[in-house]
Amino acid sequence: MKKSNKPSGLIVLSIQSIHAQRIFSKTKLFELRKALPKIDFKRVYLYESGAARIIGCFDVGRILKLTPADLWTIVGENATTHERFNAYFANSKTACALEVLAPIKFAAPLYLSALAKQGVAFTPPVSSCAVSFKDKLAAILEAKRKRSLQSRHVELRQIRSSEEALYRKLVTEEIAPRYDEITAAFAQNILQTNRQGFDPNGIFTKGKEVFAIIKDKRTLVGFTTVTLKLGGSIKTGPTVLFKRYRGMGYGTATRKALEYYAHSRKARKLYCTSPDSDFNVISYLLGSDYRVEAHLQHQYSETHGEFVFGKRLRTSTEVRRGSHTRVNRVGFADAVSTSSNALVTAFHARFTSEWMTVPQKHSRAIINAAITDSRKTYEEKPVRLVGARAQDGTWLSFVLLVPKRGGAMKALLLTGTTNEATNRSIVHEAEQQGKALNKRKLYFCHAADDVPVLALLKELGYECEGVLAEPYRPNVDVMVLSKKLKSSDNAERKANEMLLPLGFTKT
């Protein structure tokens, strides 16, 4: 790659207050300009027109330079309205756009009078100007940004009953537009689980905690949620801030507070998910030492996929003991509709062998949930159970099915036989259960070292979407393999609409 001869630095843009606030609230994802300074830059500082002050900054993703017509197909109303776009570029052959990433609003603006006291005479640009890293102004601006990030501090406290209505409203408003099948019941179920102190319907979930995010010891800025998992990992989210506190560093401060909380619980790992179309969140997480472990296709919505991000907090010292214990016996697969002590004992043994040791009441609760699923709402996780029995009635294998929002269904294969025909039949029956529930996708989470089962799933048409690092058990990575149960023309059409403006073709 040819090295650029341009000097390196940053740029300062003049911007009206109303447009700056759209950047800080993350509703304006592209900043438009007719031309840009000739300098290599990855950060932009915002000068508020008419106010004699620099009010914040953002990192730059893509730098686009196209004809106005071509640029509109990419940025659209993520930049401005079509009418304003056309008026702005009416006499231009070339149009530029800067993709906005990680916007930060300074708590205290940097006034030009303060710059003058430091010996910097800054003349505000009409549109934009370049600032070399060799200039004193660049050092002052970068230091201001760093202090702004470091100065944010929040505390987490348990949500109060008087705040629950606000939590339901805020979570529903923020989450529902990004995911399918989100109603107020989503937030209500989280609150109910928090009050109970445990999750009666979780498979790998021990419980949930809902926290108020507090600044200055008293001011509520938003809410966050953690899900405590068996095996020592913690899932974070949803985290929602009031609009007036967004783009000011409180999201970063909340993430730091969550890590402090996780360390206090001696958690091995933090993980979270994000829509693969939310570039601001993706950029922030990657910059916070999170790593993408899986890319789940059309997981919670037909219009986008989901990234799974993970961050290890401590190295595991536990050595995995035992292995997948199986016999070569033939079994016959069917949905499980009645419970018995023998069923609970067999399921418990298989769960312990494949995953971890849990109290037998945990296994009994899972089976009871599967047996009574027809009387449950989605929020109570109406799991289903498929089993395979030998001719003498001995339970050999199970598939536990857990529905997810947006048309997916999660599956855990707990097989106790090496008989390929039996394993094929129980996977087939699981697929039939998914189709009966009108699910468009079935995905298995399975130990990455269990080669025979992974090979079978691959042969049956399942594709790998990622490998999760020790999500439930130390030293046991988990592979995610999925298969479409039904096609969605609508999903394919929308996926193509998203990819084509970026110059990709979908095969």
C-alpha positions in Angstrom: 0.0 0.0 0.0 1.4 3.4 -1.0 2.1 5.6 1.9 0.2 9.0 1.9 2.3 12.1 1.5 -0.4 14.1 3.3 0.5 15.5 6.8 -1.2 13.8 9.7 -3.5 15.5 12.2 -7.1 16.3 12.9 -9.7 18.7 11.6 -12.1 21.2 13.2 -15.6 21.6 11.6 -17.9 24.6 12.1 -21.3 23.3 12.9 -24.7 24.7 14.0 -25.8 23.6 17.5 -28.9 21.7 16.3 -26.8 19.5 14.0 -24.1 19.0 16.7 -26.8 17.7 19.1 -27.9 15.2 16.5 -24.4 13.9 16.3 -24.1 13.6 20.1 -27.5 11.9 20.3 -26.4 9.4 17.6 -29.3 10.3 15.2 -26.9 11.9 12.7 -24.5 9.2 11.6 -22.8 11.1 8.7 -21.5 14.7 8.6 -21.7 16.3 5.1 -19.2 18.6 3.5 -18.6 20.0 0.0 -14.8 19.6 0.4 -12.4 18.4 3.1 -8.9 19.6 4.1 -6.0 17.8 2.5 -4.7 16.0 5.6 -4.8 12.4 6.9 -7.2 12.5 9.9 -9.3 10.1 12.0 -10.8 12.5 14.5 -13.0 15.6 14.1 -13.6 18.4 16.6 -16.7 20.5 16.5 -16.7 24.3 16.7 -20.2 25.6 17.6 -20.9 28.4 15.1 -21.5 31.7 16.7 -20.7 30.5 20.2 -16.9 30.9 20.2 -16.3 27.4 21.7 -15.4 23.8 20.7 -18.0 21.5 22.2 -17.0 18.0 21.4 -15.5 15.5 18.9 -16.1 12.2 17.1 -13.9 9.5 15.5 -14.2 9.1 11.8 -15.1 5.8 10.1 -15.5 5.9 6.4 -14.6 9.0 4.4 -16.8 9.1 1.3 -16.2 11.3 -1.7 -18.8 10.6 -4.5 -21.3 12.3 -6.7 -24.2 13.7 -4.7 -26.6 11.1 -6.2 -24.3 8.2 -5.3 -23.6 9.6 -1.8 -27.3 9.8 -1.0 -27.8 6.1 -1.7 -25.3 5.4 1.1 -26.0 8.0 3.8 -29.6 8.9 3.2 -31.5 10.4 6.1 -28.7 9.2 8.5 -27.2 12.5 7.4 -30.1 14.9 6.8 -33.4 15.1 4.9 -33.4 14.6 1.2 -34.6 18.2 0.7 -31.7 19.7 2.7 -29.2 17.3 1.0 -30.2 18.4 -2.4 -30.2 22.0 -1.5 -26.7 21.8 0.1 -25.2 20.0 -2.9 -27.2 21.8 -5.6 -24.2 23.2 -7.5 -21.7 20.5 -6.5 -20.2 17.7 -8.7 -18.6 16.1 -5.6 -20.0 15.5 -2.2 -18.2 14.3 0.9 -19.4 12.5 4.0 -17.6 11.6 7.3 -19.0 8.6 9.1 -19.5 9.5 12.8 -18.1 7.0 15.4 -17.9 7.4 19.2 -19.2 11.0 19.5 -18.2 12.8 22.7 -19.8 15.9 24.1 -17.6 17.9 26.4 -19.1 18.5 29.8 -17.4 21.9 29.8 -16.8 23.4 26.3 -13.4 24.7 25.3 -13.8 28.5 24.8 -11.6 30.4 22.4 -10.8 32.8 25.2 -9.3 29.8 27.1 -7.2 28.9 24.1 -6.0 32.5 23.8 -4.8 32.4 27.4 -2.7 29.3 26.4 -1.1 31.2 23.6 -3.2 29.7 20.8 -4.9 32.2 18.4 -7.6 30.1 16.7 -9.6 31.5 13.8 -12.9 29.6 13.4 -13.2 28.1 9.9 -16.2 28.8 7.6 -16.5 25.1 7.0 -13.4 23.2 8.2 -9.7 23.5 8.8 -6.8 21.1 9.3 -4.7 21.0 12.5 -1.4 19.3 12.3 -0.3 17.1 15.2 2.7 19.3 15.4 0.5 22.3 16.4 -0.1 23.2 20.1 -3.9 23.3 19.4 -3.9 19.6 18.5 -2.3 18.7 21.8 -4.8 20.9 23.7 -7.8 19.3 21.9 -6.5 15.7 22.4 -5.9 16.4 26.1 -9.4 17.9 26.5 -10.9 14.8 24.9 -8.9 12.5 27.2 -9.9 14.4 30.4 -13.5 14.4 29.3 -13.5 10.6 29.1 -11.6 10.1 32.3 -13.7 12.6 34.3 -16.9 10.6 33.8 -17.7 8.4 36.8 -20.9 6.6 37.6 -22.1 4.2 40.3 -24.5 1.3 40.0 -27.2 0.7 42.6 -30.1 -1.6 42.6 -33.2 -0.2 40.8 -35.9 1.1 43.1 -39.6 0.1 42.8 -40.4 3.8 42.1 -38.1 3.7 39.0 -39.5 0.5 37.4 -42.1 2.2 35.3 -39.3 4.5 33.9 -37.2 1.4 33.2 -40.0 -0.3 31.3 -40.6 2.8 29.2 -37.0 3.5 28.4 -36.0 -0.1 27.6 -39.1 -0.7 25.4 -38.6 2.6 23.4 -34.9 1.9 22.8 -34.9 -1.9 22.2 -38.1 -2.5 20.3 -37.0 -0.6 17.1 -33.9 -2.8 16.8 -35.3 -6.2 17.5 -38.4 -8.2 16.6 -41.1 -9.2 19.2 -40.0 -6.7 21.8 -42.9 -5.4 24.0 -43.2 -4.0 27.5 -43.3 -7.6 28.7 -39.6 -7.9 27.8 -38.6 -5.2 30.4 -41.3 -6.4 32.9 -39.9 -10.0 32.8 -36.4 -8.7 33.5 -37.7 -6.7 36.5 -39.6 -9.7 37.8 -36.5 -11.9 37.6 -34.5 -9.2 39.4 -37.1 -9.1 42.2 -37.2 -12.9 42.6 -33.4 -13.1 42.9 -33.2 -16.1 40.5 -34.3 -17.0 37.0 -36.8 -19.9 37.2 -36.8 -20.3 33.5 -33.1 -20.0 32.7 -31.0 -22.9 31.3 -27.5 -21.4 32.0 -28.9 -18.4 33.8 -28.7 -18.0 37.6 -30.4 -14.6 37.8 -30.6 -11.0 36.6 -29.8 -7.7 38.3 -31.1 -4.4 37.2 -29.1 -1.3 38.2 -29.7 2.4 38.1 -26.8 4.4 36.7 -26.0 7.3 39.0 -23.7 10.3 38.5 -22.6 12.7 41.2 -24.1 10.4 43.9 -27.7 11.4 43.1 -28.5 12.0 39.4 -30.1 9.2 37.5 -28.7 8.9 33.9 -30.0 5.6 32.8 -30.3 1.8 33.6 -28.3 -1.3 32.9 -28.9 -5.0 33.4 -26.6 -8.0 34.0 -27.4 -11.7 33.6 -25.4 -14.0 35.9 -24.5 -17.2 34.1 -23.7 -20.7 35.4 -19.9 -21.2 35.2 -18.8 -17.7 36.0 -19.5 -15.5 33.1 -21.8 -12.4 33.0 -23.8 -11.0 30.1 -24.4 -7.3 30.1 -27.3 -5.5 28.6 -29.6 -3.8 27.9 -28.0 -0.6 28.9 -30.0 2.5 28.2 -29.2 6.2 28.9 -31.5 9.2 28.9 -31.0 11.1 25.6 -29.7 14.2 27.4 -26.7 12.1 28.7 -25.7 10.4 25.5 -22.5 11.2 23.7 -21.0 12.5 26.9 -18.9 9.6 28.1 -21.4 8.0 30.4 -21.7 4.9 28.3 -17.9 4.3 28.7 -18.2 5.1 32.4 -21.0 2.5 32.8 -18.9 -0.1 31.0 -16.1 0.5 33.5 -18.5 0.2 36.4 -19.8 -3.1 35.0 -16.3 -4.4 34.8 -15.7 -3.4 38.4 -18.9 -5.2 39.4 -17.8 -8.3 37.5 -14.5 -8.4 39.2 -16.2 -8.1 42.6 -18.3 -11.2 41.6 -15.1 -13.0 40.5 -16.5 -13.4 37.1 -14.3 -15.1 34.5 -15.7 -13.2 31.5 -18.0 -10.4 30.3 -19.9 -10.7 27.1 -22.7 -8.9 25.3 -24.4 -8.7 21.9 -24.9 -5.9 19.4 -26.7 -5.6 16.0 -24.2 -5.9 13.2 -25.5 -2.7 11.8 -24.8 -0.6 14.9 -21.3 0.7 13.9 -21.0 3.1 16.9 -21.4 0.3 19.4 -19.2 -2.1 17.5 -16.4 0.5 17.3 -16.7 1.3 21.0 -16.6 -2.4 22.1 -13.6 -3.2 19.9 -11.8 -0.2 21.3 -12.6 -1.5 24.8 -10.8 -4.8 24.3 -13.9 -6.8 23.5 -13.5 -9.3 20.7 -16.1 -10.7 18.2 -16.7 -14.3 19.0 -19.7 -15.0 16.7 -21.7 -13.4 14.0 -25.3 -14.8 14.3 -27.3 -14.4 11.0 -30.8 -13.0 11.3 -30.8 -13.9 15.0 -33.3 -11.5 16.6 -34.5 -9.7 13.6 -35.1 -10.4 9.9 -33.3 -7.1 9.0 -29.9 -7.6 10.6 -27.6 -10.1 12.3 -26.0 -10.0 15.7 -22.4 -9.9 16.9 -21.4 -11.6 20.2 -18.6 -9.8 21.9 -16.5 -11.3 24.7 -13.9 -10.0 27.1 -11.9 -12.3 29.5 -11.4 -10.9 33.0 -9.2 -13.7 34.3 -7.5 -16.8 33.0 -9.1 -20.1 33.9 -7.1 -22.4 36.1 -9.7 -25.2 36.2 -8.8 -28.4 34.3 -11.6 -30.1 32.5 -12.3 -33.5 34.0 -13.9 -36.4 32.2 -15.2 -36.6 28.7 -18.3 -37.2 26.7 -19.4 -40.7 28.0 -21.5 -42.5 25.4 -22.6 -46.0 24.5 -23.5 -47.4 21.0 -27.2 -48.0 21.4 -30.1 -47.4 19.0 -32.9 -45.1 20.2 -36.2 -43.7 18.9 -36.7 -40.0 19.0 -39.9 -38.1 19.9 -41.1 -35.0 21.8 -41.2 -35.5 25.6 -44.7 -34.8 27.0 -44.8 -36.4 30.4 -42.3 -36.4 33.3 -41.0 -39.2 35.5 -38.2 -39.7 38.0 -36.4 -41.8 35.5 -36.6 -39.0 32.9 -35.3 -36.4 35.4 -32.4 -38.7 36.5 -31.4 -39.4 32.9 -31.6 -35.8 31.8 -29.6 -34.7 34.8 -26.9 -37.2 34.0 -26.6 -36.1 30.4 -26.6 -32.4 31.4 -23.8 -33.1 33.9 -21.8 -35.0 31.4 -22.0 -32.5 28.6 -21.9 -29.3 30.6 -21.6 -29.0 34.3 -22.8 -30.4 37.6 -26.0 -28.7 38.8 -28.5 -29.6 41.5 -31.0 -32.2 40.4 -33.8 -29.7 41.1 -32.4 -27.6 38.2 -32.9 -30.4 35.8 -36.4 -31.1 37.2 -37.3 -27.4 36.7 -36.2 -27.5 33.0 -38.2 -30.6 32.4 -41.3 -29.2 34.1 -41.0 -26.1 32.0 -40.8 -28.2 28.8 -43.8 -30.3 29.8 -46.0 -27.3 30.6 -44.8 -25.0 27.7 -48.2 -24.8 26.1 -49.5 -22.8 29.0 -46.6 -20.3 29.0 -46.0 -17.0 27.4 -42.8 -16.3 25.5 -41.3 -14.3 28.3 -41.4 -17.4 30.5 -39.3 -19.2 27.9 -41.6 -22.1 26.8 -38.8 -24.7 26.3 -39.4 -28.0 24.6 -37.6 -31.3 25.1 -37.0 -34.0 22.5 -35.7 -37.4 23.7 -34.5 -40.7 22.3 -35.2 -44.0 24.1 -33.9 -47.5 23.6 -36.4 -50.3 23.2 -36.2 -51.1 26.9 -37.3 -47.6 27.7 -33.8 -46.3 28.7 -33.3 -42.6 27.9 -30.3 -42.2 25.7 -30.3 -38.6 24.4 -32.0 -35.3 24.6 -32.3 -32.0 22.7 -33.4 -29.0 24.8 -35.0 -26.3 22.7 -35.3 -22.7 23.9 -37.1 -20.1 21.7 -35.5 -16.7 21.0 -37.0 -13.5 19.7 -37.0 -12.8 16.0 -37.6 -16.4 14.9 -34.6 -18.3 16.1 -34.5 -21.3 18.4 -31.5 -22.4 20.5 -30.8 -26.1 20.9 -28.6 -28.1 23.3 -27.8 -31.7 22.2 -27.2 -34.0 25.2 -26.4 -37.3 23.5 -25.5 -40.5 25.3 -25.1 -42.7 22.2 -22.6 -42.9 19.4 -25.2 -44.4 17.1 -25.4 -42.1 14.1 -28.9 -43.0 13.0 -30.2 -42.2 16.5 -28.4 -38.9 16.6 -29.7 -38.0 13.2 -33.3 -38.8 14.2 -33.2 -36.7 17.3 -31.8 -33.7 15.4 -34.5 -34.2 12.8 -37.2 -34.3 15.5 -35.8 -31.0 16.9 -36.1 -29.4 13.5 -39.7 -30.5 13.3 -40.4 -29.0 16.6 -38.9 -25.7 15.5 -40.9 -25.7 12.3 -44.1 -26.4 14.3 -43.4 -23.3 16.3 -42.8 -21.4 13.0 -39.2 -20.7 13.7 -37.0 -19.7 10.8 -33.7 -20.8 12.3 -32.4 -23.5 14.6 -28.9 -23.2 16.1 -26.9 -25.6 18.4 -24.4 -24.5 21.0 -22.0 -27.4 21.4 -18.6 -28.1 23.0 -16.0 -27.3 20.4 -14.0 -30.4 21.3 -16.8 -32.8 20.6 -15.7 -33.6 17.0 -18.1 -36.4 16.2 -21.2 -34.4 17.0 -19.9 -31.3 15.3 -19.1 -33.4 12.2 -22.7 -34.8 12.2 -24.3 -31.4 12.5 -22.1 -30.1 9.6 -23.2 -33.1 7.5 -26.8 -32.3 8.3 -26.4 -28.8 6.9 -25.5 -26.7 9.9 -23.0 -23.9 9.4 -20.6 -22.4 12.0 -21.4 -18.9 13.1 -18.6 -18.6 15.6 -16.8 -20.0 18.6 -17.6 -18.6 22.1 -14.7 -18.6 24.5 -15.6 -20.5 27.7 -19.1 -19.1 28.0 -20.4 -21.6 30.5 -17.5 -23.7 31.7 -13.8 -23.0 32.1 -11.7 -24.5 29.4 -14.7 -25.4 27.3 -15.2 -23.3 24.2 -18.6 -23.6 22.5 -19.3 -23.7 18.7 -22.5 -22.1 17.4 -23.9 -24.0 14.3 -27.1 -22.9 12.6 -29.5 -24.0 9.9 -32.4 -22.3 8.2 -35.7 -24.0 8.9 -37.6 -21.7 6.5 -36.5 -19.1 4.0 -37.4 -15.4 4.3 -37.6 -13.5 1.1 -38.2 -10.3 3.1 -35.0 -10.9 5.1 -33.0 -11.5 1.9 -34.4 -8.5 0.2 -33.6 -6.2 3.2 -30.1 -7.7 3.5 -29.4 -7.0 -0.1 -30.7 -3.4 0.2 -28.2 -2.9 3.1 -25.2 -4.4 1.3 -25.6 -3.0 -2.3 -25.0 0.7 -1.4 -21.7 -0.4 0.3 -20.5 -2.0 -2.9 -21.1 -5.6 -2.0 -23.0 -8.3 -3.8 -24.8 -11.1 -2.1 -24.4 -14.5 -3.7 
